[in-house]
Amino acid sequence: MATELSSGAISSILEAVPGIATVLRSPVADAIVNLSRAASGLQPFDPKDAHELIKYAVRRGLVRSDEGDRVAAEVDAAIAARAEKRAQREAAAQEKAAHKVVPAKPVKPHAVKPKPAARPHAAPKTKSKAAKPAKKR
């Protein structure tokens, strides 16, 4: 026998058990939130969310089935094209890196500095006393 819960009972259960609201939330609500975040750049786009909204629109009669199929195919084609472009860019970057020649630093020949010529031994210079002024006493 199934028991029906009032809205107040449901609200109190949702408040009492943390995290249950996300389990009970509609997949359409999740899709709306995720697509909104993806559109604003907060998270990456997930095609599952777009497909969920398209299915919802078809179930509710907001769009015809053929239009829903066409839009879903366009979404899938755009994702595939973007992935292909990304793969081509990465392949081109890898090829460019593989063929890139790194110029070697020019090697400077070691310049041998000539040693200073040896001076003949000279007597150490002495200071003459005549040049000094005499001390006053």
C-alpha positions as MATLAB code, in Angstrom:
seq = 'MATELSSGAISSILEAVPGIATVLRSPVADAIVNLSRAASGLQPFDPKDAHELIKYAVRRGLVRSDEGDRVAAEVDAAIAARAEKRAQREAAAQEKAAHKVVPAKPVKPHAVKPKPAARPHAAPKTKSKAAKPAKKR';
ca = [
       0.000    0.000    0.000;
       1.458    3.324   -1.095;
       1.437    6.247    1.281;
       0.969    9.730   -0.073;
       2.996   12.516    1.477;
       1.821   16.063    1.828;
       3.930   18.916    0.532;
       4.846   19.856    4.099;
       6.103   16.346    4.782;
       8.140   16.388    1.591;
       9.642   19.755    2.495;
      10.627   18.552    5.955;
      12.240   15.413    4.485;
      14.200   17.529    1.980;
      15.455   19.750    4.801;
      16.283   16.841    7.120;
      18.304   14.766    4.661;
      21.102   16.801    3.050;
      21.760   15.967   -0.567;
      18.431   14.274   -1.228;
      17.157   17.288   -3.142;
      19.817   16.767   -5.803;
      18.859   13.100   -6.106;
      15.179   13.905   -6.494;
      15.707   16.836   -8.840;
      14.515   16.519  -12.390;
      17.102   15.707  -15.094;
      15.616   18.603  -17.059;
      16.384   20.989  -14.204;
      19.960   19.674  -14.122;
      20.233   20.167  -17.876;
      18.996   23.758  -17.615;
      21.489   24.561  -14.852;
      24.398   22.842  -16.638;
      23.672   24.502  -19.993;
      23.389   27.893  -18.300;
      26.777   27.395  -16.671;
      28.287   26.162  -19.945;
      26.896   29.159  -21.821;
      28.523   31.521  -19.332;
      31.837   29.653  -19.475;
      31.741   28.357  -15.915;
      31.901   24.715  -16.984;
      32.408   22.802  -20.232;
      29.490   22.023  -22.523;
      28.022   18.526  -22.173;
      25.921   17.357  -25.135;
      23.882   15.104  -22.811;
      22.312   18.224  -21.323;
      21.302   19.531  -24.742;
      19.804   16.155  -25.666;
      17.853   16.082  -22.388;
      16.292   19.480  -23.099;
      15.486   18.496  -26.673;
      13.755   15.307  -25.477;
      11.821   17.345  -22.910;
      10.695   19.807  -25.568;
       9.555   16.956  -27.837;
       7.665   15.224  -24.969;
       5.870   18.448  -24.080;
       5.022   19.221  -27.693;
       7.133   22.381  -27.734;
       8.982   21.173  -30.868;
       8.144   18.437  -33.346;
      10.069   15.186  -33.301;
      11.751   15.821  -36.658;
      12.946   19.238  -35.506;
      14.251   17.750  -32.273;
      16.168   15.094  -34.229;
      17.602   17.763  -36.554;
      18.765   19.976  -33.674;
      20.307   16.997  -31.865;
      22.165   16.040  -35.057;
      23.411   19.631  -35.446;
      24.716   19.619  -31.868;
      26.520   16.306  -32.434;
      27.970   17.511  -35.775;
      29.247   20.743  -34.215;
      30.947   18.821  -31.402;
      32.541   16.405  -33.876;
      33.774   19.283  -36.082;
      35.252   21.074  -33.064;
      37.031   17.900  -31.945;
      38.402   17.367  -35.467;
      39.730   20.938  -35.655;
      41.356   20.538  -32.258;
      43.014   17.288  -33.372;
      44.307   18.969  -36.557;
      45.736   21.897  -34.590;
      47.464   19.566  -32.151;
      48.893   17.461  -35.003;
      50.156   20.588  -36.768;
      51.732   21.867  -33.563;
      53.455   18.528  -32.968;
      54.697   18.409  -36.563;
      55.986   21.951  -36.327;
      57.755   21.139  -33.068;
      59.312   18.029  -34.606;
      60.678   19.962  -37.601;
      61.724   23.015  -35.692;
      65.475   23.441  -35.839;
      66.875   24.964  -32.746;
      69.814   27.110  -33.772;
      72.947   26.202  -31.899;
      74.696   28.903  -30.006;
      77.730   30.088  -31.927;
      80.858   28.689  -30.420;
      83.405   31.336  -29.650;
      86.967   30.203  -30.024;
      88.837   30.517  -26.806;
      90.881   33.609  -27.089;
      94.206   32.928  -25.502;
      95.277   36.017  -23.717;
      98.976   36.591  -24.033;
     100.782   36.662  -20.774;
     102.305   39.985  -19.902;
     105.952   40.202  -20.804;
     108.198   39.479  -17.940;
     109.874   42.592  -16.605;
     113.462   42.423  -15.751;
     114.022   42.461  -12.067;
     114.534   45.987  -11.021;
     115.458   47.247   -7.670;
     112.411   48.153   -5.666;
     111.593   51.770   -5.863;
     112.448   53.686   -2.755;
     111.050   56.936   -1.759;
     113.508   59.716   -1.468;
     113.700   61.536    1.756;
     114.265   64.826    0.016;
     110.818   64.831   -1.385;
     109.293   64.621    2.068;
     108.800   67.772    4.028;
     110.586   67.790    7.330;
     108.566   67.399   10.436;
     108.294   70.390   12.678;
     109.114   69.975   16.281;
];
